Amino acid sequence: MAGGKKRLEDLDVQQWEEFCERCARCCYEKIDFEGRIYYMRIPCDQLDLSTGLCRIYDERDRIRNDCQRLTPEVVAAGILPADCPYAKQVANYQGPMLAEEE
């Protein structure tokens, strides 16, 4: 990638974590309706709204079986807002819509 950027697939664990801007929007509930992803205004109960951080981050997928760890494949599936730094790396990315926008 231009400008010294790495592809998501090439990031190591530390680089992956540093890429995140901690907006926490990935921690809001999402629904799949007829193949289109929508995100709700309902945060995960483990999201600390004052810091934007997960209270159980290291164990999130063990404690919350509906928590989806981000991977390049998950990002490409369209569950993150289009302005997320991860999503910006995916060509022709189509992010979820806020449920009230449609």
C-alpha positions as CSV (number, residue, x, y, z in Angstrom):
1,M,0.0,0.0,0.0
2,A,1.1,3.5,-0.6
3,G,2.5,5.7,2.1
4,G,4.0,2.8,4.0
5,K,0.6,1.5,5.0
6,K,0.3,-2.2,5.6
7,R,-2.6,-4.4,4.5
8,L,-4.7,-5.5,7.4
9,E,-3.7,-9.1,6.8
10,D,0.0,-8.0,7.3
11,L,-0.5,-6.4,10.7
12,D,0.9,-8.2,13.8
13,V,-1.2,-8.2,17.0
14,Q,0.4,-5.0,18.4
15,Q,0.0,-3.1,15.1
16,W,-3.6,-4.3,14.8
17,E,-4.4,-2.9,18.3
18,E,-2.6,0.4,17.6
19,F,-4.6,0.8,14.4
20,C,-7.8,1.2,16.5
21,E,-8.9,4.8,17.4
22,R,-11.0,3.6,20.3
23,C,-14.3,5.1,19.0
24,A,-16.1,1.9,20.3
25,R,-18.7,2.0,17.6
26,C,-17.8,-1.7,16.9
27,C,-19.2,-2.4,20.4
28,Y,-22.7,-1.4,19.5
29,E,-25.3,-4.0,18.7
30,K,-25.8,-4.9,15.0
31,I,-28.4,-6.7,13.1
32,D,-28.4,-8.4,9.8
33,F,-31.6,-7.7,7.9
34,E,-31.9,-9.3,4.5
35,G,-28.2,-9.3,4.0
36,R,-27.7,-5.7,5.1
37,I,-25.9,-4.9,8.4
38,Y,-27.5,-2.2,10.6
39,Y,-26.1,-0.9,13.8
40,M,-28.2,0.2,16.7
41,R,-27.7,2.8,19.4
42,I,-27.4,0.1,22.0
43,P,-23.9,-0.5,23.4
44,C,-22.6,-3.8,24.6
45,D,-23.1,-4.0,28.4
46,Q,-19.3,-4.5,28.8
47,L,-18.5,-1.2,27.0
48,D,-17.3,1.6,29.4
49,L,-19.0,4.6,27.8
50,S,-16.7,7.1,29.5
51,T,-13.5,5.6,28.2
52,G,-14.8,3.8,25.1
53,L,-13.0,0.6,26.2
54,C,-14.3,-2.9,26.8
55,R,-14.2,-3.9,30.4
56,I,-13.5,-7.6,29.5
57,Y,-11.4,-7.0,26.4
58,D,-8.9,-9.9,26.8
59,E,-11.7,-12.4,27.5
60,R,-14.5,-10.8,25.5
61,D,-15.2,-13.7,23.1
62,R,-15.1,-16.2,26.0
63,I,-17.5,-14.2,28.2
64,R,-19.7,-12.8,25.5
65,N,-20.2,-15.5,22.9
66,D,-21.8,-12.9,20.6
67,C,-18.7,-10.7,20.6
68,Q,-16.9,-10.9,17.3
69,R,-13.2,-10.4,17.3
70,L,-12.1,-8.2,14.4
71,T,-10.1,-9.9,11.7
72,P,-9.5,-8.8,8.2
73,E,-12.3,-11.1,7.1
74,V,-14.8,-9.7,9.7
75,V,-13.9,-6.2,8.7
76,A,-14.5,-7.0,5.0
77,A,-17.9,-8.3,5.9
78,G,-19.1,-4.8,6.6
79,I,-19.8,-4.6,10.3
80,L,-17.8,-1.4,11.0
81,P,-18.7,2.2,10.2
82,A,-17.1,3.3,6.9
83,D,-14.9,5.9,8.7
84,C,-13.3,3.2,11.0
85,P,-9.5,3.0,10.3
86,Y,-9.8,-0.7,9.6
87,A,-12.7,-0.2,7.1
88,K,-10.8,2.5,5.3
89,Q,-8.3,-0.1,4.2
90,V,-11.0,-2.2,2.4
91,A,-11.6,-1.3,-1.3
92,N,-15.3,-0.4,-2.0
93,Y,-16.2,-0.9,1.6
94,Q,-19.9,-0.7,2.4
95,G,-20.4,-0.3,6.2
96,P,-23.6,-0.7,8.2
97,M,-26.3,1.9,8.4
98,L,-27.7,3.3,11.5
99,A,-31.1,1.6,11.9
100,E,-32.9,5.0,11.9
101,E,-31.3,6.2,8.7
102,E,-33.3,4.1,6.3
